[in-house]
Amino acid sequence: MSWRRGPASLVIPLVLVGGLSACSEEKPSVPQGPEAMCWNAFDRSDLLPLLGEGKKVQVEESIRSMEFVDADCKVRVDGLFRFAAAADRSKVDVGLLYDFPREKPDRIALGDEAVVWDKGAAVAFRCKRPSWTINVELTIHSWRPPSGSTTPRAANTELIRKFFAFAQKKLACDPAPTTGAGS
């Protein structure tokens, strides 16, 4: 009787160990999301390093006014914010409306004034067109450092450069230098 009980009691731990080892070999899933996000300003490959693990990517885009430059984009993974981009008509003549001392930003050469920090970047520029001139401020924010070997500031610098080029094209701004006054 003890022989029958012994092998049966061994089967349960073997099944549990096998099941646990199968689970531990599973790698976290990386959400795919749409091919382009935030008004098609960013490709999936641009934002994938910032999204982390998860199952579902949700992109919320709004454009309240192209004339007055008022647009927001939020990217969530499984309901958690992972990335945001905004374009706003600036209320200052030239330069950034907000200061970012808490983030300890580095200045970068872009637009009229640009800064980058570990979880974001911002650029201000004057958009000149034949019929009008407006001041624009673009910002990006990420909630997690990028995966891979890229540093957060390097990743955010590339993203804000891409966003700047996209905005200038969409707003039909006259070509402007890409070097900033603050560099």
C-alpha positions in Angstrom: 0.0 0.0 0.0 2.8 2.4 0.7 4.3 1.6 -2.7 1.2 2.8 -4.5 1.0 5.9 -2.5 4.7 6.7 -3.0 4.8 6.9 -6.8 1.5 8.8 -6.9 2.8 11.4 -4.5 5.8 11.8 -6.7 3.7 12.5 -9.8 2.2 15.7 -8.3 5.5 17.4 -7.6 6.9 16.5 -11.0 3.8 17.9 -12.7 4.1 21.1 -10.6 7.8 21.5 -11.4 7.2 20.9 -15.1 4.4 23.5 -15.1 6.5 26.0 -13.2 9.5 25.6 -15.5 7.3 26.1 -18.6 5.9 29.3 -17.1 9.4 30.6 -16.1 10.6 30.2 -19.7 7.9 32.5 -21.0 9.2 35.9 -21.9 7.3 39.1 -21.2 5.2 40.1 -24.2 6.0 43.3 -26.0 2.9 45.0 -27.4 3.0 45.7 -31.1 0.5 48.6 -31.5 -0.3 50.4 -34.7 2.4 51.0 -37.4 2.3 54.7 -36.8 1.2 56.7 -33.7 0.5 60.3 -32.7 -0.8 61.6 -36.0 1.7 59.4 -37.9 4.6 61.5 -36.4 6.2 58.4 -34.9 6.6 54.9 -36.3 6.0 51.9 -34.0 9.7 51.2 -34.0 10.3 54.7 -32.5 8.1 54.2 -29.5 8.4 50.4 -29.0 11.5 50.8 -26.7 9.4 53.0 -24.4 6.3 50.9 -24.2 7.6 48.0 -22.1 5.7 44.8 -21.7 2.0 44.4 -22.0 -0.8 43.1 -24.2 -2.8 46.1 -25.6 -1.6 49.4 -26.9 -4.2 52.2 -26.9 -3.4 55.5 -28.7 -5.6 58.6 -28.0 -5.0 61.4 -30.5 -6.8 64.7 -30.5 -6.4 67.8 -32.7 -8.5 70.6 -31.4 -7.1 73.1 -33.8 -4.5 73.1 -36.5 -4.7 76.9 -37.0 -4.1 77.5 -33.3 -1.8 74.4 -32.9 -3.6 72.5 -30.1 -3.1 68.7 -30.2 -2.4 65.9 -27.8 -1.5 62.2 -28.1 -1.3 59.7 -25.3 -0.1 56.1 -25.6 -1.1 53.6 -23.0 -0.2 49.9 -22.5 -2.7 47.9 -20.6 -4.3 51.1 -19.4 -1.0 52.6 -18.1 0.5 55.8 -19.6 3.8 55.1 -21.4 4.2 58.1 -23.8 2.6 61.5 -24.5 3.2 64.1 -27.2 1.7 67.6 -27.4 1.8 70.5 -29.8 0.7 73.9 -28.5 0.7 77.4 -29.7 3.2 79.1 -27.4 2.1 82.1 -25.4 5.7 83.6 -25.4 7.3 85.3 -28.3 10.3 83.0 -28.7 11.5 80.1 -26.6 9.9 77.7 -24.2 7.0 78.8 -22.0 7.9 76.4 -19.2 11.1 76.0 -17.3 12.1 72.4 -16.4 14.5 72.8 -13.4 13.3 69.7 -11.6 14.2 67.5 -14.6 17.7 69.0 -14.9 17.5 69.3 -18.7 20.3 69.6 -21.2 20.0 72.1 -24.0 20.0 70.7 -27.5 20.4 72.4 -30.9 16.9 72.4 -32.3 14.4 75.1 -33.2 14.7 78.4 -31.3 15.1 76.7 -27.9 15.1 73.0 -27.0 15.8 70.9 -23.9 15.9 67.1 -23.2 15.7 65.2 -19.9 15.5 61.6 -18.9 11.7 61.3 -19.3 11.0 63.9 -22.0 12.0 66.8 -24.3 10.6 70.1 -25.5 11.3 72.4 -28.4 10.0 75.9 -29.2 10.1 77.4 -32.7 8.7 80.1 -34.8 6.6 78.8 -37.6 6.6 81.3 -40.5 4.2 81.0 -43.4 3.3 83.6 -46.0 0.0 84.5 -44.3 1.0 84.3 -40.6 3.7 83.5 -38.0 3.1 81.6 -34.8 5.2 80.3 -32.0 4.9 76.6 -31.4 6.0 74.4 -28.5 6.3 70.7 -28.8 6.7 68.3 -25.8 7.1 64.6 -25.3 7.0 62.6 -22.1 7.8 59.0 -21.4 7.1 57.2 -18.2 9.8 54.5 -18.4 13.4 54.4 -19.7 13.9 52.9 -23.1 14.8 49.2 -23.4 18.0 48.4 -25.1 21.3 50.2 -25.0 20.0 53.7 -25.9 20.2 56.2 -23.0 16.9 58.0 -22.1 18.2 61.4 -23.2 19.5 60.1 -26.5 16.2 58.4 -27.2 14.2 61.6 -26.3 16.6 63.7 -28.4 15.8 61.6 -31.5 12.1 61.6 -30.8 11.9 65.4 -30.4 13.9 65.9 -33.6 11.5 63.6 -35.5 8.5 65.4 -33.9 10.0 68.8 -34.8 10.5 67.8 -38.5 7.0 66.3 -38.6 5.4 69.5 -37.1 7.2 71.8 -39.4 6.0 69.8 -42.4 2.4 69.5 -41.2 2.1 73.2 -40.4 3.7 74.1 -43.7 6.3 76.3 -42.0 9.0 77.9 -44.1 12.2 75.9 -43.8 14.0 77.0 -40.6 17.4 76.2 -39.2 17.6 73.2 -36.9 20.1 74.7 -34.6 18.9 76.3 -31.5 19.8 79.6 -29.9 20.5 77.7 -26.6 23.2 75.4 -27.9 
